[in-house]
Amino acid sequence: MPPWARLNLGLAVIATTIAMRFFDLDLSFALRGLLFIALGIGFLVMNLRTLRAKRNKAHA
């Protein structure tokens, strides 16, 4: 399994765990929205880091 796939799988597990906690906790809509945005930013940042590392290896 490539490193980027393993990384995305880990983030997906964390996102699923947080999503399941939404059913257990009484969170405000604002907090739920902030968590959703934070998860999206987490996926974006990790994919960008992986892409940059891939490009650096290709140029080296």
PQR file with spaces between the fields and no chain letter, atoms N, CA, C, O and H, PARSE charges and radii, in Angstrom:
ATOM       1  N    MET     1       0.857   -1.178    0.000 -0.4000 1.5000
ATOM       2  CA   MET     1       0.000    0.000    0.000 -0.0000 2.0000
ATOM       3  C    MET     1       0.901    1.238    0.000  0.5500 1.7000
ATOM       4  O    MET     1       1.806    1.346    0.827 -0.5500 1.4000
ATOM       5  N    PRO     2       0.656    2.166   -0.920 -0.5600 1.5000
ATOM       6  CA   PRO     2       1.479    3.380   -0.972  0.2800 2.0000
ATOM       7  C    PRO     2       1.283    4.226    0.294  0.5500 1.7000
ATOM       8  O    PRO     2       0.234    4.162    0.934 -0.5500 1.4000
ATOM       9  N    PRO     3       2.299    5.014    0.644 -0.5600 1.5000
ATOM      10  CA   PRO     3       2.205    5.827    1.878  0.2800 2.0000
ATOM      11  C    PRO     3       1.031    6.795    1.882  0.5500 1.7000
ATOM      12  O    PRO     3       0.417    7.019    2.924 -0.5500 1.4000
ATOM      13  N    TRP     4       0.711    7.375    0.714 -0.4000 1.5000
ATOM      14  CA   TRP     4      -0.399    8.338    0.691 -0.0000 2.0000
ATOM      15  C    TRP     4      -1.732    7.651    0.949  0.5500 1.7000
ATOM      16  O    TRP     4      -2.626    8.246    1.551 -0.5500 1.4000
ATOM      17  H    TRP     4       1.210    7.192   -0.133  0.4000 1.0000
ATOM      18  N    ALA     5      -1.877    6.414    0.505 -0.4000 1.5000
ATOM      19  CA   ALA     5      -3.124    5.686    0.736 -0.0000 2.0000
ATOM      20  C    ALA     5      -3.261    5.333    2.211  0.5500 1.7000
ATOM      21  O    ALA     5      -4.350    5.413    2.780 -0.5500 1.4000
ATOM      22  H    ALA     5      -1.150    5.931    0.015  0.4000 1.0000
ATOM      23  N    ARG     6      -2.160    4.946    2.818 -0.4000 1.5000
ATOM      24  CA   ARG     6      -2.189    4.612    4.239 -0.0000 2.0000
ATOM      25  C    ARG     6      -2.496    5.855    5.072  0.5500 1.7000
ATOM      26  O    ARG     6      -3.225    5.787    6.062 -0.5500 1.4000
ATOM      27  H    ARG     6      -1.276    4.881    2.355  0.4000 1.0000
ATOM      28  N    LEU     7      -1.935    6.984    4.661 -0.4000 1.5000
ATOM      29  CA   LEU     7      -2.178    8.248    5.350 -0.0000 2.0000
ATOM      30  C    LEU     7      -3.645    8.639    5.242  0.5500 1.7000
ATOM      31  O    LEU     7      -4.255    9.026    6.239 -0.5500 1.4000
ATOM      32  H    LEU     7      -1.343    7.040    3.857  0.4000 1.0000
ATOM      33  N    ASN     8      -4.216    8.544    4.050 -0.4000 1.5000
ATOM      34  CA   ASN     8      -5.631    8.876    3.863 -0.0000 2.0000
ATOM      35  C    ASN     8      -6.538    7.903    4.606  0.5500 1.7000
ATOM      36  O    ASN     8      -7.599    8.295    5.092 -0.5500 1.4000
ATOM      37  H    ASN     8      -3.721    8.229    3.240  0.4000 1.0000
ATOM      38  N    LEU     9      -6.136    6.649    4.697 -0.4000 1.5000
ATOM      39  CA   LEU     9      -6.918    5.681    5.446 -0.0000 2.0000
ATOM      40  C    LEU     9      -6.937    6.044    6.922  0.5500 1.7000
ATOM      41  O    LEU     9      -7.981    5.956    7.568 -0.5500 1.4000
ATOM      42  H    LEU     9      -5.275    6.331    4.302  0.4000 1.0000
ATOM      43  N    GLY    10      -5.801    6.449    7.459 -0.4000 1.5000
ATOM      44  CA   GLY    10      -5.737    6.866    8.853 -0.0000 2.0000
ATOM      45  C    GLY    10      -6.609    8.083    9.113  0.5500 1.7000
ATOM      46  O    GLY    10      -7.325    8.137   10.113 -0.5500 1.4000
ATOM      47  H    GLY    10      -4.953    6.520    6.935  0.4000 1.0000
ATOM      48  N    LEU    11      -6.551    9.057    8.215 -0.4000 1.5000
ATOM      49  CA   LEU    11      -7.397   10.239    8.367 -0.0000 2.0000
ATOM      50  C    LEU    11      -8.876    9.878    8.244  0.5500 1.7000
ATOM      51  O    LEU    11      -9.716   10.460    8.931 -0.5500 1.4000
ATOM      52  H    LEU    11      -5.970    9.012    7.403  0.4000 1.0000
ATOM      53  N    ALA    12      -9.195    8.933    7.383 -0.4000 1.5000
ATOM      54  CA   ALA    12     -10.587    8.506    7.227 -0.0000 2.0000
ATOM      55  C    ALA    12     -11.084    7.822    8.506  0.5500 1.7000
ATOM      56  O    ALA    12     -12.236    8.007    8.898 -0.5500 1.4000
ATOM      57  H    ALA    12      -8.514    8.460    6.824  0.4000 1.0000
ATOM      58  N    VAL    13     -10.234    7.045    9.146 -0.4000 1.5000
ATOM      59  CA   VAL    13     -10.622    6.392   10.405 -0.0000 2.0000
ATOM      60  C    VAL    13     -10.874    7.445   11.481  0.5500 1.7000
ATOM      61  O    VAL    13     -11.856    7.360   12.220 -0.5500 1.4000
ATOM      62  H    VAL    13      -9.297    6.895    8.828  0.4000 1.0000
ATOM      63  N    ILE    14      -9.996    8.428   11.568 -0.4000 1.5000
ATOM      64  CA   ILE    14     -10.179    9.502   12.553 -0.0000 2.0000
ATOM      65  C    ILE    14     -11.454   10.284   12.251  0.5500 1.7000
ATOM      66  O    ILE    14     -12.214   10.597   13.167 -0.5500 1.4000
ATOM      67  H    ILE    14      -9.199    8.496   10.968  0.4000 1.0000
ATOM      68  N    ALA    15     -11.696   10.601   10.983 -0.4000 1.5000
ATOM      69  CA   ALA    15     -12.897   11.341   10.601 -0.0000 2.0000
ATOM      70  C    ALA    15     -14.159   10.542   10.924  0.5500 1.7000
ATOM      71  O    ALA    15     -15.151   11.105   11.385 -0.5500 1.4000
ATOM      72  H    ALA    15     -11.078   10.347   10.240  0.4000 1.0000
ATOM      73  N    THR    16     -14.123    9.246   10.684 -0.4000 1.5000
ATOM      74  CA   THR    16     -15.278    8.399   10.989 -0.0000 2.0000
ATOM      75  C    THR    16     -15.531    8.351   12.484  0.5500 1.7000
ATOM      76  O    THR    16     -16.679    8.406   12.925 -0.5500 1.4000
ATOM      77  H    THR    16     -13.317    8.789   10.309  0.4000 1.0000
ATOM      78  N    THR    17     -14.472    8.249   13.261 -0.4000 1.5000
ATOM      79  CA   THR    17     -14.612    8.233   14.717 -0.0000 2.0000
ATOM      80  C    THR    17     -15.231    9.530   15.217  0.5500 1.7000
ATOM      81  O    THR    17     -16.121    9.506   16.068 -0.5500 1.4000
ATOM      82  H    THR    17     -13.539    8.204   12.903  0.4000 1.0000
ATOM      83  N    ILE    18     -14.768   10.659   14.698 -0.4000 1.5000
ATOM      84  CA   ILE    18     -15.329   11.944   15.102 -0.0000 2.0000
ATOM      85  C    ILE    18     -16.789   12.057   14.659  0.5500 1.7000
ATOM      86  O    ILE    18     -17.625   12.567   15.405 -0.5500 1.4000
ATOM      87  H    ILE    18     -14.045   10.678   14.007  0.4000 1.0000
ATOM      88  N    ALA    19     -17.092   11.589   13.463 -0.4000 1.5000
ATOM      89  CA   ALA    19     -18.472   11.641   12.973 -0.0000 2.0000
ATOM      90  C    ALA    19     -19.396   10.797   13.852  0.5500 1.7000
ATOM      91  O    ALA    19     -20.528   11.199   14.121 -0.5500 1.4000
ATOM      92  H    ALA    19     -16.413   11.175   12.858  0.4000 1.0000
ATOM      93  N    MET    20     -18.932    9.652   14.294 -0.4000 1.5000
ATOM      94  CA   MET    20     -19.741    8.805   15.165 -0.0000 2.0000
ATOM      95  C    MET    20     -19.958    9.448   16.528  0.5500 1.7000
ATOM      96  O    MET    20     -20.998    9.243   17.154 -0.5500 1.4000
ATOM      97  H    MET    20     -18.012    9.326   14.075  0.4000 1.0000
ATOM      98  N    ARG    21     -18.979   10.228   16.993 -0.4000 1.5000
ATOM      99  CA   ARG    21     -19.126   10.925   18.261 -0.0000 2.0000
ATOM     100  C    ARG    21     -20.214   11.996   18.181  0.5500 1.7000
ATOM     101  O    ARG    21     -20.798   12.351   19.204 -0.5500 1.4000
ATOM     102  H    ARG    21     -18.134   10.394   16.484  0.4000 1.0000
ATOM     103  N    PHE    22     -20.496   12.516   16.988 -0.4000 1.5000
ATOM     104  CA   PHE    22     -21.557   13.505   16.836 -0.0000 2.0000
ATOM     105  C    PHE    22     -22.897   12.942   17.297  0.5500 1.7000
ATOM     106  O    PHE    22     -23.744   13.687   17.790 -0.5500 1.4000
ATOM     107  H    PHE    22     -20.022   12.227   16.156  0.4000 1.0000
ATOM     108  N    PHE    23     -23.095   11.644   17.143 -0.4000 1.5000
ATOM     109  CA   PHE    23     -24.349   11.034   17.562 -0.0000 2.0000
ATOM     110  C    PHE    23     -24.437   10.917   19.084  0.5500 1.7000
ATOM     111  O    PHE    23     -25.532   10.904   19.646 -0.5500 1.4000
ATOM     112  H    PHE    23     -22.407   11.039   16.742  0.4000 1.0000
ATOM     113  N    ASP    24     -23.281   10.832   19.749 -0.4000 1.5000
ATOM     114  CA   ASP    24     -23.258   10.669   21.203 -0.0000 2.0000
ATOM     115  C    ASP    24     -23.282   11.998   21.951  0.5500 1.7000
ATOM     116  O    ASP    24     -23.830   12.071   23.050 -0.5500 1.4000
ATOM     117  H    ASP    24     -22.391   10.843   19.292  0.4000 1.0000
ATOM     118  N    LEU    25     -22.712   13.027   21.389 -0.4000 1.5000
ATOM     119  CA   LEU    25     -22.576   14.302   22.085 -0.0000 2.0000
ATOM     120  C    LEU    25     -23.600   15.306   21.586  0.5500 1.7000
ATOM     121  O    LEU    25     -24.047   15.250   20.440 -0.5500 1.4000
ATOM     122  H    LEU    25     -22.267   12.968   20.496  0.4000 1.0000
ATOM     123  N    ASP    26     -23.955   16.217   22.463 -0.4000 1.5000
ATOM     124  CA   ASP    26     -24.859   17.299   22.087 -0.0000 2.0000
ATOM     125  C    ASP    26     -24.013   18.539   21.815  0.5500 1.7000
ATOM     126  O    ASP    26     -23.839   19.386   22.691 -0.5500 1.4000
ATOM     127  H    ASP    26     -23.592   16.262   23.393  0.4000 1.0000
ATOM     128  N    LEU    27     -23.491   18.637   20.597 -0.4000 1.5000
ATOM     129  CA   LEU    27     -22.637   19.747   20.210 -0.0000 2.0000
ATOM     130  C    LEU    27     -23.454   20.779   19.440  0.5500 1.7000
ATOM     131  O    LEU    27     -24.432   20.450   18.769 -0.5500 1.4000
ATOM     132  H    LEU    27     -23.633   17.948   19.885  0.4000 1.0000
ATOM     133  N    SER    28     -23.029   22.024   19.553 -0.4000 1.5000
ATOM     134  CA   SER    28     -23.708   23.074   18.796 -0.0000 2.0000
ATOM     135  C    SER    28     -23.378   22.914   17.313  0.5500 1.7000
ATOM     136  O    SER    28     -22.397   22.270   16.942 -0.5500 1.4000
ATOM     137  H    SER    28     -22.235   22.291   20.098  0.4000 1.0000
ATOM     138  N    PHE    29     -24.213   23.512   16.485 -0.4000 1.5000
ATOM     139  CA   PHE    29     -23.981   23.430   15.042 -0.0000 2.0000
ATOM     140  C    PHE    29     -22.688   24.131   14.656  0.5500 1.7000
ATOM     141  O    PHE    29     -22.011   23.711   13.718 -0.5500 1.4000
ATOM     142  H    PHE    29     -25.010   24.036   16.787  0.4000 1.0000
ATOM     143  N    ALA    30     -22.341   25.194   15.371 -0.4000 1.5000
ATOM     144  CA   ALA    30     -21.103   25.918   15.072 -0.0000 2.0000
ATOM     145  C    ALA    30     -19.884   25.039   15.342  0.5500 1.7000
ATOM     146  O    ALA    30     -18.947   25.012   14.545 -0.5500 1.4000
ATOM     147  H    ALA    30     -22.892   25.535   16.133  0.4000 1.0000
ATOM     148  N    LEU    31     -19.897   24.326   16.456 -0.4000 1.5000
ATOM     149  CA   LEU    31     -18.773   23.445   16.781 -0.0000 2.0000
ATOM     150  C    LEU    31     -18.687   22.284   15.799  0.5500 1.7000
ATOM     151  O    LEU    31     -17.596   21.885   15.392 -0.5500 1.4000
ATOM     152  H    LEU    31     -20.659   24.348   17.103  0.4000 1.0000
ATOM     153  N    ARG    32     -19.836   21.748   15.422 -0.4000 1.5000
ATOM     154  CA   ARG    32     -19.843   20.671   14.427 -0.0000 2.0000
ATOM     155  C    ARG    32     -19.278   21.160   13.093  0.5500 1.7000
ATOM     156  O    ARG    32     -18.518   20.453   12.432 -0.5500 1.4000
ATOM     157  H    ARG    32     -20.722   22.072   15.752  0.4000 1.0000
ATOM     158  N    GLY    33     -19.655   22.361   12.714 -0.4000 1.5000
ATOM     159  CA   GLY    33     -19.141   22.936   11.475 -0.0000 2.0000
ATOM     160  C    GLY    33     -17.639   23.153   11.532  0.5500 1.7000
ATOM     161  O    GLY    33     -16.929   22.876   10.565 -0.5500 1.4000
ATOM     162  H    GLY    33     -20.273   22.936   13.250  0.4000 1.0000
ATOM     163  N    LEU    34     -17.152   23.649   12.669 -0.4000 1.5000
ATOM     164  CA   LEU    34     -15.705   23.862   12.823 -0.0000 2.0000
ATOM     165  C    LEU    34     -14.942   22.542   12.760  0.5500 1.7000
ATOM     166  O    LEU    34     -13.876   22.473   12.149 -0.5500 1.4000
ATOM     167  H    LEU    34     -17.728   23.874   13.454  0.4000 1.0000
ATOM     168  N    LEU    35     -15.472   21.508   13.380 -0.4000 1.5000
ATOM     169  CA   LEU    35     -14.815   20.197   13.313 -0.0000 2.0000
ATOM     170  C    LEU    35     -14.813   19.653   11.886  0.5500 1.7000
ATOM     171  O    LEU    35     -13.823   19.073   11.441 -0.5500 1.4000
ATOM     172  H    LEU    35     -16.338   21.564   13.877  0.4000 1.0000
ATOM     173  N    PHE    36     -15.908   19.839   11.182 -0.4000 1.5000
ATOM     174  CA   PHE    36     -15.990   19.389    9.792 -0.0000 2.0000
ATOM     175  C    PHE    36     -14.961   20.117    8.931  0.5500 1.7000
ATOM     176  O    PHE    36     -14.292   19.498    8.104 -0.5500 1.4000
ATOM     177  H    PHE    36     -16.712   20.310   11.544  0.4000 1.0000
ATOM     178  N    ILE    37     -14.835   21.425    9.123 -0.4000 1.5000
ATOM     179  CA   ILE    37     -13.851   22.203    8.371 -0.0000 2.0000
ATOM     180  C    ILE    37     -12.437   21.780    8.740  0.5500 1.7000
ATOM     181  O    ILE    37     -11.577   21.675    7.864 -0.5500 1.4000
ATOM     182  H    ILE    37     -15.379   21.927    9.795  0.4000 1.0000
ATOM     183  N    ALA    38     -12.182   21.535   10.020 -0.4000 1.5000
ATOM     184  CA   ALA    38     -10.852   21.103   10.466 -0.0000 2.0000
ATOM     185  C    ALA    38     -10.477   19.757    9.835  0.5500 1.7000
ATOM     186  O    ALA    38      -9.328   19.554    9.443 -0.5500 1.4000
ATOM     187  H    ALA    38     -12.880   21.620   10.731  0.4000 1.0000
ATOM     188  N    LEU    39     -11.430   18.854    9.741 -0.4000 1.5000
ATOM     189  CA   LEU    39     -11.161   17.560    9.096 -0.0000 2.0000
ATOM     190  C    LEU    39     -10.815   17.751    7.623  0.5500 1.7000
ATOM     191  O    LEU    39      -9.889   17.122    7.111 -0.5500 1.4000
ATOM     192  H    LEU    39     -12.363   19.019   10.060  0.4000 1.0000
ATOM     193  N    GLY    40     -11.550   18.607    6.955 -0.4000 1.5000
ATOM     194  CA   GLY    40     -11.263   18.885    5.541 -0.0000 2.0000
ATOM     195  C    GLY    40      -9.891   19.491    5.353  0.5500 1.7000
ATOM     196  O    GLY    40      -9.165   19.121    4.429 -0.5500 1.4000
ATOM     197  H    GLY    40     -12.302   19.118    7.371  0.4000 1.0000
ATOM     198  N    ILE    41      -9.527   20.423    6.225 -0.4000 1.5000
ATOM     199  CA   ILE    41      -8.198   21.037    6.150 -0.0000 2.0000
ATOM     200  C    ILE    41      -7.123   19.998    6.435  0.5500 1.7000
ATOM     201  O    ILE    41      -6.058   20.015    5.817 -0.5500 1.4000
ATOM     202  H    ILE    41     -10.116   20.723    6.975  0.4000 1.0000
ATOM     203  N    GLY    42      -7.399   19.094    7.369 -0.4000 1.5000
ATOM     204  CA   GLY    42      -6.443   18.021    7.672 -0.0000 2.0000
ATOM     205  C    GLY    42      -6.173   17.142    6.462  0.5500 1.7000
ATOM     206  O    GLY    42      -5.020   16.831    6.164 -0.5500 1.4000
ATOM     207  H    GLY    42      -8.264   19.080    7.871  0.4000 1.0000
ATOM     208  N    PHE    43      -7.230   16.738    5.761 -0.4000 1.5000
ATOM     209  CA   PHE    43      -7.060   15.951    4.544 -0.0000 2.0000
ATOM     210  C    PHE    43      -6.273   16.735    3.493  0.5500 1.7000
ATOM     211  O    PHE    43      -5.371   16.190    2.857 -0.5500 1.4000
ATOM     212  H    PHE    43      -8.167   16.990    6.003  0.4000 1.0000
ATOM     213  N    LEU    44      -6.610   17.996    3.315 -0.4000 1.5000
ATOM     214  CA   LEU    44      -5.936   18.823    2.323 -0.0000 2.0000
ATOM     215  C    LEU    44      -4.456   18.974    2.637  0.5500 1.7000
ATOM     216  O    LEU    44      -3.617   18.799    1.754 -0.5500 1.4000
ATOM     217  H    LEU    44      -7.343   18.438    3.831  0.4000 1.0000
ATOM     218  N    VAL    45      -4.129   19.292    3.870 -0.4000 1.5000
ATOM     219  CA   VAL    45      -2.725   19.497    4.265 -0.0000 2.0000
ATOM     220  C    VAL    45      -1.922   18.217    4.096  0.5500 1.7000
ATOM     221  O    VAL    45      -0.812   18.248    3.564 -0.5500 1.4000
ATOM     222  H    VAL    45      -4.811   19.434    4.587  0.4000 1.0000
ATOM     223  N    MET    46      -2.463   17.104    4.536 -0.4000 1.5000
ATOM     224  CA   MET    46      -1.724   15.844    4.429 -0.0000 2.0000
ATOM     225  C    MET    46      -1.523   15.434    2.970  0.5500 1.7000
ATOM     226  O    MET    46      -0.461   14.922    2.617 -0.5500 1.4000
ATOM     227  H    MET    46      -3.364   17.078    4.968  0.4000 1.0000
ATOM     228  N    ASN    47      -2.512   15.648    2.134 -0.4000 1.5000
ATOM     229  CA   ASN    47      -2.359   15.314    0.718 -0.0000 2.0000
ATOM     230  C    ASN    47      -1.361   16.245    0.036  0.5500 1.7000
ATOM     231  O    ASN    47      -0.602   15.805   -0.828 -0.5500 1.4000
ATOM     232  H    ASN    47      -3.375   16.064    2.421  0.4000 1.0000
ATOM     233  N    LEU    48      -1.349   17.519    0.408 -0.4000 1.5000
ATOM     234  CA   LEU    48      -0.367   18.441   -0.158 -0.0000 2.0000
ATOM     235  C    LEU    48       1.052   18.072    0.276  0.5500 1.7000
ATOM     236  O    LEU    48       1.980   18.121   -0.531 -0.5500 1.4000
ATOM     237  H    LEU    48      -1.966   17.876    1.110  0.4000 1.0000
ATOM     238  N    ARG    49       1.222   17.707    1.541 -0.4000 1.5000
ATOM     239  CA   ARG    49       2.545   17.281    2.019 -0.0000 2.0000
ATOM     240  C    ARG    49       3.021   16.037    1.274  0.5500 1.7000
ATOM     241  O    ARG    49       4.186   15.940    0.889 -0.5500 1.4000
ATOM     242  H    ARG    49       0.469   17.667    2.197  0.4000 1.0000
ATOM     243  N    THR    50       2.115   15.097    1.077 -0.4000 1.5000
ATOM     244  CA   THR    50       2.474   13.876    0.361 -0.0000 2.0000
ATOM     245  C    THR    50       2.839   14.185   -1.084  0.5500 1.7000
ATOM     246  O    THR    50       3.798   13.623   -1.614 -0.5500 1.4000
ATOM     247  H    THR    50       1.168   15.176    1.389  0.4000 1.0000
ATOM     248  N    LEU    51       2.087   15.069   -1.724 -0.4000 1.5000
ATOM     249  CA   LEU    51       2.371   15.455   -3.101 -0.0000 2.0000
ATOM     250  C    LEU    51       3.730   16.131   -3.212  0.5500 1.7000
ATOM     251  O    LEU    51       4.486   15.839   -4.139 -0.5500 1.4000
ATOM     252  H    LEU    51       1.309   15.525   -1.293  0.4000 1.0000
ATOM     253  N    ARG    52       4.053   17.025   -2.291 -0.4000 1.5000
ATOM     254  CA   ARG    52       5.360   17.689   -2.304 -0.0000 2.0000
ATOM     255  C    ARG    52       6.494   16.699   -2.089  0.5500 1.7000
ATOM     256  O    ARG    52       7.529   16.793   -2.748 -0.5500 1.4000
ATOM     257  H    ARG    52       3.438   17.262   -1.539  0.4000 1.0000
ATOM     258  N    ALA    53       6.315   15.759   -1.182 -0.4000 1.5000
ATOM     259  CA   ALA    53       7.343   14.747   -0.942 -0.0000 2.0000
ATOM     260  C    ALA    53       7.539   13.881   -2.190  0.5500 1.7000
ATOM     261  O    ALA    53       8.663   13.511   -2.529 -0.5500 1.4000
ATOM     262  H    ALA    53       5.475   15.683   -0.646  0.4000 1.0000
ATOM     263  N    LYS    54       6.447   13.567   -2.856 -0.4000 1.5000
ATOM     264  CA   LYS    54       6.510   12.773   -4.084 -0.0000 2.0000
ATOM     265  C    LYS    54       7.274   13.536   -5.179  0.5500 1.7000
ATOM     266  O    LYS    54       8.090   12.955   -5.894 -0.5500 1.4000
ATOM     267  H    LYS    54       5.534   13.868   -2.581  0.4000 1.0000
ATOM     268  N    ARG    55       6.999   14.838   -5.299 -0.4000 1.5000
ATOM     269  CA   ARG    55       7.682   15.654   -6.302 -0.0000 2.0000
ATOM     270  C    ARG    55       9.173   15.763   -5.991  0.5500 1.7000
ATOM     271  O    ARG    55       9.997   15.695   -6.903 -0.5500 1.4000
ATOM     272  H    ARG    55       6.336   15.310   -4.718  0.4000 1.0000
ATOM     273  N    ASN    56       9.530   15.931   -4.715 -0.4000 1.5000
ATOM     274  CA   ASN    56      10.939   16.036   -4.338 -0.0000 2.0000
ATOM     275  C    ASN    56      11.694   14.759   -4.635  0.5500 1.7000
ATOM     276  O    ASN    56      12.852   14.811   -5.048 -0.5500 1.4000
ATOM     277  H    ASN    56       8.861   15.985   -3.974  0.4000 1.0000
ATOM     278  N    LYS    57      11.062   13.611   -4.433 -0.4000 1.5000
ATOM     279  CA   LYS    57      11.701   12.333   -4.751 -0.0000 2.0000
ATOM     280  C    LYS    57      11.862   12.164   -6.255  0.5500 1.7000
ATOM     281  O    LYS    57      12.846   11.583   -6.712 -0.5500 1.4000
ATOM     282  H    LYS    57      10.121   13.569   -4.097  0.4000 1.0000
ATOM     283  N    ALA    58      10.900   12.671   -7.031 -0.4000 1.5000
ATOM     284  CA   ALA    58      10.971   12.547   -8.477 -0.0000 2.0000
ATOM     285  C    ALA    58      12.091   13.430   -9.057  0.5500 1.7000
ATOM     286  O    ALA    58      12.730   13.049  -10.038 -0.5500 1.4000
ATOM     287  H    ALA    58      10.101   13.143   -6.660  0.4000 1.0000
ATOM     288  N    HIS    59      12.327   14.587   -8.467 -0.4000 1.5000
ATOM     289  CA   HIS    59      13.360   15.500   -8.953 -0.0000 2.0000
ATOM     290  C    HIS    59      14.746   15.109   -8.453  0.5500 1.7000
ATOM     291  O    HIS    59      15.749   15.523   -9.034 -0.5500 1.4000
ATOM     292  H    HIS    59      11.809   14.897   -7.670  0.4000 1.0000
ATOM     293  N    ALA    60      14.815   14.332   -7.405 -0.4000 1.5000
ATOM     294  CA   ALA    60      16.116   13.948   -6.844 -0.0000 2.0000
ATOM     295  C    ALA    60      16.760   12.806   -7.589  0.5500 1.7000
ATOM     296  O    ALA    60      17.857   12.375   -7.231 -0.5500 1.4000
ATOM     297  H    ALA    60      14.000   13.995   -6.933  0.4000 1.0000
